[in-house]
Amino acid sequence: MREHSEDIHAAWDKSAARSIESLQNSGFISGILEVASGSTVGAGLRMAARPDTKALGWSAEQGIKWGQEVEARFRAWSMNPYECDAGGQMTFLQMQQAAFASYMAFGEIFGLLPMIKRRGSVSRTKVMLLPPSRLANENDATKNIWHGVQIDKWGLPIAYRVRKKDHNQLRLLETVTLQARDRDGRPNVFLLKDPGVAVARGISPLAPVLKVVRQVDQYADATLTSALIQTIFAATIKSNITGVSAFDGLMTDQDKGSLDPNQYAAAVKDWYDGASIDLEQHGRIAHLFPTDELEFVEAKQPGQQYDHFMGWLLREITRGAGVTYESGTGDYRGATYSSVRMASAVEWLTVHRRRSNLIEPFCRTVYEAWLEEEIGTGRISYPGGLNAFLREKLFAAKSTWTGPAKPQADDFKTARALQVKKEMQATTLAEISEEYGRDWDDDMRQRKAENDLADELELPRPWAPVDTIEMEEGLNAELSPDLGDDGVEDPGDRPNRKRKGNTKRNKGAGRTPGEPEPNSQEHQLELDLEAGLTDGD
């Protein structure tokens, strides 16, 4: 029995190396990475500033105005690689994708937040993503360093042992100690991983399925080799002619030169000793002794057993990687709407967990460091200045991050289901917007802006308010009978109404006792009496 941290320390290097090899050389694993990254990160999570106005003592309007200013400036910073990336190559949205790929390979997201003064750059805050292999895999009990991470007595990381490279990025130099935070609590280094008990490092989520990945390759290679062997036809010939002359027309010049008629038996023995199956030389005829039979080997395709067994191997891989079998393999044979919808619902829980555990903390760490500099330099105003912000950071730096929408098997059915849930008051606009990867507050403000522009241009409002009471009354009026002044339904309006349930009526159904049957002579007489056409005799 060992603690999980000891298992991670023992297996981390090999697990990371084999995970990277699988991501680079396995089409299934690289495809799974694309699917998982697309659903979790997509083109990048979008930030919405949500300061806690009640805790800060602000008005709602003040919080909205300040949040909009912060969002606009952060969006401009994050879209410029020269501003946000220490290497000047990736936008912040692209760094989120690279961070998720690092998690799949290493099980960790590792990087620095240096302050770099750069000509033409407004902000000094930069992000520098590094491969987690830069962390020194070393333990030192005297300094409380475990797997390259120095922790205090409570397990809080206070420093990291990082291996530096030369300026050409060719070889590792000395190992240095980097403090986790500066004196104001701003992070200098970040290391994100899946949550675990008493662990300092993470491990690739592909680690449990690396053996199965190798089994898939071995099984596929063995099956392919068998099929290739069976596809190559072996043609043998039988002859009663004595001597080598029987085979004279079938031999190449090289074969003839190496065959001595005086040593026929020995040559034949050598012939068989050197015979082998060579898949690169096709159409070669094998020469056998008399009494040997001519045989053609029939080509056979992999049977149903191969497809069934390979399917279960791939299911284990996709399940361990956190995606569905259909999305990971592209095999939708036998899938139904219900099965795909249920599989997507289960996968969506994994997407939420990875976002909340990995990508959102990465984004918030970078956002808070950037916001601290913006307020400290006065580019973003804050009541009380930087000192007040540092005291109130917990409430002022609150934010939400929205990503790609949940995949839907049928958009119309999903929309109808959400509409019913809203009418049942079993959901909220925020939850519905999150299903579609949108921010409900931004959407409502955008709809208001579109209505205001329509009013300015004297056009119909695209988002006119809807009176639900009028809609319900109108629906009830459409389905209810049109009663006259005497309280009796007008028969002439019946064809214009939809009748609920079965519209067929049995003969005599719906009549009170003693009422004449419709279209009968007695019924016609009553109609004439009502119209005054007879005297009633």
C-alpha positions as CSV (number, residue, x, y, z in Angstrom):
1,M,0.0,0.0,0.0
2,R,1.4,3.4,-1.1
3,E,0.0,6.8,-1.2
4,H,-1.1,8.2,-4.6
5,S,1.6,10.7,-4.6
6,E,4.2,7.9,-4.5
7,D,2.6,6.2,-7.4
8,I,2.6,9.4,-9.4
9,H,6.2,10.0,-8.6
10,A,7.2,6.5,-9.7
11,A,5.2,6.5,-13.0
12,W,5.2,10.1,-14.0
13,D,8.1,10.1,-16.5
14,K,7.1,6.9,-18.4
15,S,3.4,7.9,-18.4
16,A,4.1,11.3,-19.8
17,A,6.5,9.9,-22.5
18,R,4.1,7.2,-23.6
19,S,1.1,9.6,-23.6
20,I,3.0,12.0,-25.8
21,E,4.0,9.1,-28.1
22,S,0.4,8.0,-28.4
23,L,-0.8,11.5,-29.1
24,Q,1.8,11.9,-31.9
25,N,1.5,8.4,-33.5
26,S,-2.1,7.1,-32.8
27,G,-4.9,8.5,-35.0
28,F,-7.5,7.5,-32.4
29,I,-5.7,9.2,-29.5
30,S,-5.0,12.4,-31.5
31,G,-8.6,12.4,-32.6
32,I,-9.8,12.0,-29.0
33,L,-7.6,15.0,-28.1
34,E,-9.3,17.1,-30.8
35,V,-12.8,16.1,-29.7
36,A,-12.1,16.6,-26.0
37,S,-10.4,20.0,-26.6
38,G,-13.2,21.1,-28.9
39,S,-15.9,20.4,-26.4
40,T,-14.0,21.7,-23.3
41,V,-12.2,24.7,-24.7
42,G,-13.3,25.2,-28.3
43,A,-12.0,28.5,-29.6
44,G,-11.5,29.6,-26.0
45,L,-13.6,30.5,-23.0
46,R,-15.1,34.0,-22.8
47,M,-14.8,36.1,-19.7
48,A,-17.6,38.0,-18.1
49,A,-16.7,40.3,-15.1
50,R,-19.2,39.8,-12.3
51,P,-18.1,41.9,-9.3
52,D,-20.1,41.3,-6.1
53,T,-21.7,44.7,-5.8
54,K,-23.4,43.9,-2.6
55,A,-20.2,42.9,-0.8
56,L,-18.3,45.9,-2.3
57,G,-21.1,48.4,-1.4
58,W,-21.6,49.4,-5.1
59,S,-24.8,50.1,-6.9
60,A,-25.9,47.7,-9.6
61,E,-25.3,50.2,-12.3
62,Q,-21.8,50.9,-11.0
63,G,-20.9,47.2,-11.1
64,I,-22.3,46.8,-14.6
65,K,-20.4,49.8,-16.0
66,W,-17.1,48.8,-14.3
67,G,-17.5,45.2,-15.5
68,Q,-18.1,46.3,-19.1
69,E,-14.9,48.4,-19.0
70,V,-12.9,45.5,-17.6
71,E,-14.2,43.1,-20.2
72,A,-13.4,45.4,-23.1
73,R,-9.8,46.0,-22.0
74,F,-9.2,42.3,-21.2
75,R,-10.6,41.2,-24.6
76,A,-8.2,43.6,-26.3
77,W,-5.3,42.3,-24.3
78,S,-6.1,38.6,-24.8
79,M,-6.5,38.9,-28.5
80,N,-3.0,40.3,-29.1
81,P,-0.2,37.8,-28.8
82,Y,2.4,40.5,-28.4
83,E,0.5,41.7,-25.3
84,C,-0.4,38.5,-23.6
85,D,2.1,35.8,-24.6
86,A,5.7,36.0,-23.3
87,G,6.8,34.4,-26.6
88,G,4.5,36.7,-28.6
89,Q,3.1,33.7,-30.6
90,M,-0.3,32.8,-29.2
91,T,-3.4,34.7,-28.2
92,F,-4.9,33.9,-24.8
93,L,-7.6,31.8,-26.4
94,Q,-5.0,29.7,-28.2
95,M,-3.1,29.3,-24.9
96,Q,-6.2,27.8,-23.4
97,Q,-6.1,25.1,-26.1
98,A,-2.4,24.5,-25.6
99,A,-3.0,24.3,-21.8
100,F,-5.6,21.6,-22.3
101,A,-3.3,19.6,-24.6
102,S,-0.6,19.8,-21.9
103,Y,-3.1,18.4,-19.4
104,M,-3.9,15.4,-21.7
105,A,-0.2,14.7,-22.2
106,F,1.2,15.4,-18.8
107,G,-1.8,15.6,-16.5
108,E,-0.8,19.2,-15.6
109,I,-0.8,22.8,-16.8
110,F,2.4,24.5,-15.9
111,G,3.6,28.0,-16.6
112,L,4.9,31.4,-15.4
113,L,3.4,34.9,-15.1
114,P,6.4,37.2,-15.7
115,M,6.3,40.9,-15.8
116,I,8.0,41.9,-19.1
117,K,8.5,45.5,-20.2
118,R,8.2,45.4,-24.0
119,R,8.4,48.3,-26.5
120,G,5.0,48.8,-28.0
121,S,3.2,46.8,-25.4
122,V,0.8,48.4,-22.9
123,S,0.7,45.7,-20.3
124,R,3.6,44.0,-18.6
125,T,1.7,40.9,-17.5
126,K,2.6,38.0,-19.8
127,V,1.8,34.3,-19.8
128,M,4.6,31.7,-20.4
129,L,3.4,28.1,-20.8
130,L,6.0,25.5,-20.1
131,P,6.1,21.7,-20.4
132,P,5.6,20.2,-17.0
133,S,8.7,18.1,-17.6
134,R,10.7,21.3,-16.7
135,L,9.8,20.6,-13.1
136,A,12.6,18.7,-11.4
137,N,11.6,15.2,-10.5
138,E,13.3,15.3,-7.1
139,N,12.5,14.8,-3.5
140,D,14.1,16.5,-0.5
141,A,12.6,15.7,2.9
142,T,14.8,18.2,4.7
143,K,13.3,21.1,2.6
144,N,9.9,19.5,2.3
145,I,10.2,19.2,-1.5
146,W,8.2,16.5,-3.2
147,H,8.4,15.8,-6.9
148,G,9.9,19.3,-7.5
149,V,7.3,21.2,-5.4
150,Q,8.2,22.7,-2.1
151,I,5.2,22.8,0.3
152,D,4.6,24.1,3.8
153,K,3.4,22.0,6.6
154,W,-0.2,22.3,5.4
155,G,0.6,21.2,1.9
156,L,0.4,24.7,0.3
157,P,2.9,25.1,-2.6
158,I,5.4,27.8,-1.8
159,A,8.1,27.2,-4.4
160,Y,8.9,25.2,-7.4
161,R,12.2,23.6,-8.6
162,V,12.4,24.4,-12.3
163,R,15.1,23.3,-14.8
164,K,16.2,26.1,-17.1
165,K,17.3,25.8,-20.7
166,D,19.9,27.8,-22.6
167,H,18.9,30.6,-24.9
168,N,18.8,28.2,-27.8
169,Q,16.4,25.8,-26.0
170,L,18.8,23.0,-26.7
171,R,20.0,21.7,-23.4
172,L,19.0,21.9,-19.7
173,L,21.1,24.0,-17.4
174,E,20.9,24.4,-13.7
175,T,17.8,23.9,-11.6
176,V,16.5,27.1,-9.9
177,T,13.9,27.7,-7.2
178,L,11.0,29.9,-8.1
179,Q,8.7,31.3,-5.5
180,A,5.0,30.5,-6.0
181,R,3.8,34.1,-5.2
182,D,5.2,37.5,-4.6
183,R,4.9,39.5,-1.4
184,D,1.4,40.8,-2.4
185,G,0.1,37.3,-3.2
186,R,0.3,37.6,-6.9
187,P,1.1,34.2,-8.5
188,N,4.5,33.9,-10.2
189,V,4.1,30.2,-11.1
190,F,0.9,28.2,-11.6
191,L,0.6,24.4,-11.6
192,L,-2.9,23.0,-12.3
193,K,-4.0,19.4,-12.1
194,D,-6.9,17.2,-11.3
195,P,-7.9,17.3,-7.6
196,G,-6.3,14.7,-5.4
197,V,-5.6,14.0,-1.7
198,A,-2.1,14.9,-0.6
199,V,-0.6,15.0,-4.0
200,A,1.7,17.7,-5.4
201,R,1.6,16.6,-9.1
202,G,-0.9,15.3,-11.5
203,I,-0.7,12.5,-14.1
204,S,-2.0,12.1,-17.6
205,P,-5.7,11.0,-17.9
206,L,-4.5,8.6,-20.6
207,A,-2.3,6.7,-18.2
208,P,-4.9,4.0,-17.4
209,V,-5.4,3.2,-21.1
210,L,-1.9,3.3,-22.4
211,K,-1.7,-0.5,-22.3
212,V,-5.0,-0.8,-24.2
213,V,-3.6,1.6,-26.8
214,R,-0.7,-0.7,-27.4
215,Q,-3.0,-3.7,-27.6
216,V,-5.0,-2.0,-30.3
217,D,-1.9,-1.4,-32.4
218,Q,-0.7,-5.0,-31.8
219,Y,-4.1,-6.5,-32.7
220,A,-4.5,-4.4,-35.8
221,D,-0.9,-5.2,-37.0
222,A,-1.3,-8.9,-36.4
223,T,-4.7,-9.0,-38.2
224,L,-3.3,-6.9,-41.1
225,T,-0.2,-9.2,-41.4
226,S,-2.4,-12.3,-41.5
227,A,-4.6,-10.7,-44.2
228,L,-1.6,-9.8,-46.3
229,I,-0.1,-13.3,-46.1
230,Q,-3.4,-14.8,-47.2
231,T,-3.8,-12.3,-50.0
232,I,-0.4,-13.4,-51.6
233,F,-1.0,-16.5,-53.7
234,A,1.6,-19.2,-53.5
235,A,1.8,-21.1,-56.8
236,T,3.7,-24.4,-56.8
237,I,4.5,-26.7,-59.7
238,K,5.0,-30.5,-60.0
239,S,7.1,-32.2,-62.7
240,N,8.2,-35.8,-63.5
241,I,11.2,-34.7,-65.5
242,T,14.4,-35.7,-64.0
243,G,17.0,-33.1,-63.2
244,V,17.2,-29.4,-63.1
245,S,16.0,-29.0,-66.8
246,A,12.4,-29.3,-65.5
247,F,12.8,-26.0,-63.8
248,D,15.0,-24.3,-66.4
249,G,12.2,-22.0,-67.7
250,L,11.1,-21.0,-64.3
251,M,14.4,-19.8,-62.8
252,T,16.0,-16.5,-63.0
253,D,19.6,-16.0,-64.1
254,Q,20.7,-15.6,-60.4
255,D,19.0,-18.9,-59.5
256,K,20.7,-20.8,-62.4
257,G,24.1,-19.4,-61.5
258,S,23.8,-20.7,-57.9
259,L,22.5,-24.2,-58.8
260,D,25.0,-26.9,-59.6
261,P,23.4,-30.0,-61.5
262,N,25.9,-32.3,-59.8
263,Q,24.7,-31.2,-56.4
264,Y,21.0,-31.2,-57.0
265,A,19.9,-32.7,-53.7
266,A,22.1,-30.3,-51.7
267,A,20.9,-27.4,-53.7
268,V,17.2,-28.3,-53.1
269,K,17.9,-28.5,-49.4
270,D,19.5,-25.1,-49.4
271,W,16.6,-23.8,-51.4
272,Y,14.1,-24.8,-48.7
273,D,16.4,-23.7,-45.9
274,G,16.5,-20.2,-47.4
275,A,12.8,-20.0,-48.4
276,S,10.8,-17.4,-46.5
277,I,7.7,-15.3,-46.9
278,D,8.5,-11.9,-48.3
279,L,5.5,-9.6,-48.7
280,E,7.5,-7.1,-50.8
281,Q,8.1,-9.5,-53.7
282,H,4.9,-10.4,-55.5
283,G,4.3,-13.0,-58.3
284,R,7.3,-15.2,-57.4
285,I,6.7,-18.9,-58.1
286,A,7.9,-21.4,-55.6
287,H,9.5,-24.6,-57.2
288,L,8.8,-27.8,-55.4
289,F,9.8,-31.4,-55.8
290,P,7.7,-34.0,-57.7
291,T,4.8,-35.4,-55.6
292,D,4.2,-31.9,-54.1
293,E,0.8,-30.5,-54.7
294,L,-0.2,-27.2,-56.4
295,E,-2.1,-25.1,-53.9
296,F,-3.6,-21.6,-54.0
297,V,-4.1,-19.9,-50.6
298,E,-7.5,-18.0,-50.6
299,A,-7.6,-14.5,-49.2
300,K,-9.7,-14.0,-46.1
301,Q,-11.0,-10.8,-44.5
302,P,-11.1,-10.1,-40.8
303,G,-14.3,-11.6,-39.4
304,Q,-17.0,-10.2,-37.1
305,Q,-14.9,-11.2,-34.1
306,Y,-12.2,-8.7,-35.0
307,D,-14.7,-5.8,-35.2
308,H,-16.4,-6.9,-31.9
309,F,-13.1,-7.2,-30.0
310,M,-11.6,-4.0,-31.4
311,G,-14.8,-2.2,-30.5
312,W,-14.4,-3.1,-26.9
313,L,-10.8,-2.0,-26.8
314,L,-11.7,1.4,-28.3
315,R,-14.6,1.7,-25.8
316,E,-12.1,1.4,-23.0
317,I,-9.8,4.0,-24.5
318,T,-12.6,6.5,-25.2
319,R,-14.1,6.0,-21.7
320,G,-10.8,6.6,-20.0
321,A,-10.2,9.7,-22.1
322,G,-13.6,11.1,-21.2
323,V,-15.3,11.1,-24.6
324,T,-18.0,9.0,-26.1
325,Y,-17.3,6.0,-28.3
326,E,-19.1,7.6,-31.2
327,S,-17.3,10.9,-31.0
328,G,-13.9,9.3,-30.4
329,T,-14.1,6.8,-33.2
330,G,-16.6,8.3,-35.6
331,D,-18.5,5.0,-35.6
332,Y,-22.2,5.7,-35.3
333,R,-23.4,2.3,-36.4
334,G,-26.4,1.2,-34.4
335,A,-26.6,4.6,-32.6
336,T,-30.0,6.1,-32.0
337,Y,-31.2,9.5,-31.0
338,S,-31.7,8.4,-27.4
339,S,-28.3,6.7,-27.1
340,V,-26.4,9.6,-28.6
341,R,-28.3,12.1,-26.4
342,M,-27.6,10.1,-23.3
343,A,-23.9,9.6,-24.2
344,S,-23.6,13.4,-24.8
345,A,-25.2,14.1,-21.5
346,V,-22.7,11.9,-19.7
347,E,-19.8,13.4,-21.7
348,W,-21.0,16.9,-20.8
349,L,-20.5,16.2,-17.1
350,T,-16.8,15.4,-17.9
351,V,-16.6,18.7,-19.9
352,H,-18.0,20.7,-17.0
353,R,-15.6,19.0,-14.5
354,R,-12.5,19.7,-16.7
355,R,-13.5,23.3,-17.3
356,S,-14.1,24.0,-13.6
357,N,-11.0,22.1,-12.4
358,L,-8.5,23.1,-15.1
359,I,-9.4,25.7,-17.7
360,E,-11.4,28.1,-15.6
361,P,-8.7,28.3,-12.8
362,F,-6.1,28.9,-15.5
363,C,-8.1,31.7,-16.9
364,R,-8.9,33.2,-13.5
365,T,-5.3,33.1,-12.4
366,V,-4.2,35.0,-15.5
367,Y,-7.2,37.4,-15.4
368,E,-6.6,38.4,-11.7
369,A,-2.9,39.0,-12.4
370,W,-3.7,41.2,-15.4
371,L,-6.4,43.1,-13.5
372,E,-4.1,43.8,-10.6
373,E,-1.6,45.5,-12.9
374,E,-4.4,47.4,-14.7
375,I,-5.7,48.8,-11.4
376,G,-2.2,49.4,-10.0
377,T,-1.2,51.5,-13.1
378,G,-4.5,53.4,-13.1
379,R,-5.6,52.2,-16.5
380,I,-8.7,50.8,-14.9
381,S,-10.2,52.9,-12.1
382,Y,-11.1,51.3,-8.8
383,P,-12.6,53.0,-5.7
384,G,-9.7,53.2,-3.2
385,G,-7.0,52.2,-5.6
386,L,-4.7,49.2,-5.6
387,N,-4.7,48.7,-1.8
388,A,-8.4,48.6,-1.7
389,F,-8.5,46.1,-4.6
390,L,-6.0,43.8,-2.9
391,R,-8.2,43.8,0.2
392,E,-11.4,43.2,-1.8
393,K,-10.0,41.0,-4.6
394,L,-12.1,38.1,-3.6
395,F,-15.3,40.1,-4.5
396,A,-14.0,42.5,-7.1
397,A,-12.3,39.9,-9.4
398,K,-15.3,37.5,-9.6
399,S,-15.9,36.3,-13.1
400,T,-17.7,33.7,-15.2
401,W,-16.3,31.9,-18.2
402,T,-18.4,30.4,-20.9
403,G,-17.3,27.9,-23.5
404,P,-18.6,25.9,-26.5
405,A,-22.3,24.9,-26.4
406,K,-23.4,21.4,-25.4
407,P,-23.6,19.2,-28.6
408,Q,-27.2,18.3,-29.5
409,A,-28.5,15.3,-31.4
410,D,-31.6,17.3,-32.4
411,D,-31.6,21.1,-31.9
412,F,-35.4,21.4,-32.3
413,K,-36.2,18.7,-29.7
414,T,-33.7,20.2,-27.3
415,A,-35.2,23.7,-27.7
416,R,-38.7,22.3,-27.1
417,A,-37.4,20.5,-24.0
418,L,-35.8,23.7,-22.6
419,Q,-39.0,25.7,-23.3
420,V,-41.1,23.1,-21.3
421,K,-38.6,23.2,-18.5
422,K,-38.7,27.0,-18.4
423,E,-42.5,27.0,-18.3
424,M,-42.3,24.5,-15.5
425,Q,-39.9,26.9,-13.7
426,A,-37.4,24.0,-13.6
427,T,-34.6,26.1,-15.1
428,T,-33.3,29.6,-15.6
429,L,-32.2,31.8,-18.4
430,A,-28.6,31.5,-17.2
431,E,-28.8,27.7,-17.4
432,I,-30.4,27.8,-20.8
433,S,-27.8,30.2,-22.1
434,E,-25.0,28.1,-20.7
435,E,-26.4,25.1,-22.7
436,Y,-25.7,27.1,-25.8
437,G,-22.3,28.4,-24.6
438,R,-23.6,32.0,-24.2
439,D,-23.8,34.5,-21.4
440,W,-27.4,35.4,-20.5
441,D,-26.6,38.9,-19.3
442,D,-24.7,39.8,-22.5
443,D,-27.5,38.4,-24.6
444,M,-30.2,40.4,-22.9
445,R,-28.2,43.6,-23.2
446,Q,-27.5,42.8,-26.9
447,R,-31.3,42.4,-27.4
448,K,-32.0,45.7,-25.8
449,A,-29.3,47.4,-28.0
450,E,-31.0,45.8,-31.1
451,N,-34.4,47.1,-30.0
452,D,-33.0,50.6,-29.4
453,L,-31.4,50.6,-32.9
454,A,-34.7,49.5,-34.4
455,D,-36.6,52.3,-32.7
456,E,-34.0,54.8,-33.9
457,L,-34.4,53.6,-37.5
458,E,-38.2,53.3,-37.1
459,L,-38.1,49.6,-37.8
460,P,-40.1,46.8,-36.2
461,R,-38.6,45.7,-32.9
462,P,-36.9,42.3,-33.4
463,W,-37.3,41.6,-29.7
464,A,-40.7,43.0,-28.9
465,P,-42.1,42.2,-25.5
466,V,-44.5,39.3,-25.5
467,D,-47.6,39.3,-23.2
468,T,-47.9,35.7,-22.0
469,I,-51.3,36.3,-20.6
470,E,-52.6,37.5,-24.0
471,M,-51.0,34.5,-25.7
472,E,-52.7,32.1,-23.2
473,E,-56.1,33.8,-23.6
474,G,-55.8,33.7,-27.3
475,L,-55.0,30.0,-27.3
476,N,-57.9,29.3,-25.0
477,A,-60.2,31.4,-27.2
478,E,-59.1,29.4,-30.2
479,L,-59.9,26.1,-28.6
480,S,-63.1,27.1,-26.8
481,P,-66.5,27.1,-28.5
482,D,-68.0,30.4,-29.8
483,L,-71.2,30.9,-27.8
484,G,-74.1,33.1,-29.0
485,D,-76.2,35.5,-27.0
486,D,-78.4,32.6,-25.8
487,G,-75.3,30.7,-24.5
488,V,-75.6,28.1,-27.3
489,E,-72.6,27.3,-29.5
490,D,-72.9,28.5,-33.1
491,P,-72.8,25.4,-35.3
492,G,-71.4,27.5,-38.2
493,D,-68.1,27.9,-36.3
494,R,-67.5,24.3,-35.7
495,P,-65.5,23.6,-38.9
496,N,-63.1,26.4,-37.9
497,R,-62.2,24.8,-34.6
498,K,-59.9,21.9,-33.9
499,R,-61.6,19.2,-31.9
500,K,-59.5,17.5,-29.2
501,G,-59.4,13.8,-29.1
502,N,-61.4,11.5,-31.5
503,T,-63.6,13.5,-33.8
504,K,-65.7,10.5,-34.9
505,R,-69.0,10.1,-33.1
506,N,-71.2,7.1,-33.0
507,K,-74.7,7.3,-34.2
508,G,-76.8,8.9,-31.5
509,A,-73.9,9.7,-29.3
510,G,-74.0,12.9,-27.3
511,R,-77.9,13.2,-27.3
512,T,-80.0,13.5,-24.2
513,P,-82.8,11.0,-23.7
514,G,-85.8,11.8,-25.9
515,E,-83.8,14.0,-28.3
516,P,-84.5,13.0,-32.0
517,E,-81.7,11.4,-34.0
518,P,-80.0,13.9,-36.3
519,N,-81.1,13.9,-40.0
520,S,-84.2,12.0,-39.1
521,Q,-87.8,13.0,-40.1
522,E,-88.6,13.8,-36.5
523,H,-85.5,16.0,-36.3
524,Q,-86.4,17.9,-39.5
525,L,-89.9,18.5,-38.1
526,E,-88.5,20.2,-35.0
527,L,-86.3,22.4,-37.1
528,D,-89.3,23.5,-39.2
529,L,-91.3,24.3,-36.1
530,E,-88.4,26.5,-34.8
531,A,-88.3,28.3,-38.2
532,G,-92.2,28.8,-38.2
533,L,-92.7,26.9,-41.4
534,T,-95.5,24.7,-39.9
535,D,-98.4,25.3,-37.5
536,G,-97.3,22.5,-35.2
537,D,-100.2,20.1,-36.0
